[in-house]
Amino acid sequence: MTNKGWLIYSKQDAKENMSFIEWFLQEAKNKEIELTLILREKLQIGIIHNEPCAYINHKKTTLPDFAIVRTVEPLLSFHIEQLGVIVFNSSHISSICNHKARTHLEINKLQIPMVSTLFVKSQDLPTELPFQLPFVIKEAGGRGGKQVYFIQTKTEWMHFLKSSINKDLIIQTADVQLGKDVRVFVVGKEIIGAVLRESNSDFRANFKLGGSATWYELSSKEKQLIERIIQHFDFGMVGIDFLFDDQGNLLFNEIEDVVGSRTLSSVSSINIVEKYITFIKQQLAKKEHR
């Protein structure tokens, strides 16, 4: 029996990532999986006549066996799961990894090193400096290096207090090597590879923001640390980001739920989408045999 799946993207993200989408569709076809691109704007979810439902263009549709959700929307993932569909990444992963404070709380259970971090709502920010300058402010729901602010002076802090909107924030010390981080790509319980991202012009090292990327060979000590995280979660495909302290040790930064592969593809020939589709097929087979 052919497995059928939905690959869910927003219209704008689909436009920007069409080559990645085509890659997904081809790898699924190679594995005899019928994968269909579904635009989020055409998908309606809710409860109609006391029954949870998912419509496409306001019409009832046959549900797939699984869905790969490439939007940052834990509620969507949770709703689809309630309909009996397996979702990658799960709503549990989505809800934790798309809120930086929740992610740090969960990772802290594993005694993984990280910079000192405060959780605060923007309307509750104090006028006094929360940490010694400089420090970093991030919107808890931000991603891709966006909604991140580097505060170097008291004037910048006061300006931020006046301009901030009603958001959950995290505030972090900047006791790290600025403009440098490592992204570790993970599928299921497997470390696929790691990429060193660096920037000479920005405190953020994100590839999309102009940073460079090179292959990073993880040490056995670093792999052991990452394995603690992998064993704690049931990931589909994610990117786990680490900063470096002054001695070059890894410090946990964040987990990217809807992770792309531009950097990994630029520094290696690894076919991470093929590995992801293979993992999904294995998970579906396990469900069928239960």
QUIRANOR-V705424 format. One record per backbone hydrogen bond with DSSP energy under -0.5 kcal/mol. NH is the residue of the N-H (numbers start at 1). CO is the residue of the C=O. Records with the same first field share a line. If there is no record, write none. Layout:
NH->CO / CO
This chain:
3->32
5->34
6->66
7->36
8->6 / 68
9->7 / 38
14->10
15->11
16->12
17->13
18->15
21->17
22->18
23->19
24->20
25->21
26->22
27->23
28->24
29->25
30->26
31->27 / 28
32->29
33->28
34->3
35->33
36->5
38->7
40->9
42->39
43->40
44->42 / 55
46->53
48->46 / 51
51->48
53->46
55->44
56->59
57->42 / 55
59->56
61->54
65->4
66->4
67->86
68->6
69->67 / 88
70->8 / 68
73->71
76->73
77->73
78->74
79->75
80->76
81->77
82->78
83->79 / 80
84->81
85->80
86->65
88->67
94->90
95->91
96->92
97->93
98->94
99->96
100->140
103->96 / 99
104->100
105->101
106->102
107->103
108->104
109->105 / 106
110->107
111->108
112->107
115->252
118->171
120->169
122->167
124->121
125->122
134->151
135->151
136->172
137->149
138->170
139->147
140->168
142->139
146->143
149->137
151->135 / 149
152->150
157->153
158->154
159->155
160->156
161->157
162->158
163->159
164->160
167->165
169->120
170->138
171->118
172->136
173->116
174->134
176->174
177->244
178->176
179->203
180->177
181->197
182->242
183->195
184->182 / 240
185->183 / 193
186->238
187->190
188->236
190->187
192->185 / 190
193->185
195->183
196->214
197->181 / 195
198->212
199->179
209->206
210->207
211->206
212->198
214->196
216->194
218->216
223->219
224->220
225->221
226->222
227->223
228->224
229->225
230->226
231->227
232->228 / 229
233->229
235->233
238->186
239->256
240->184
241->239 / 254
242->182
243->251
244->180
245->249
248->245
251->243
252->113
253->241
254->241
256->239
257->255
259->257
265->261
266->262
267->263 / 264
268->264
272->270
275->271
276->272
277->273
278->274
279->275
280->276
281->277
282->278
283->279
284->280
285->281
286->282
287->283
288->284
289->285
290->287
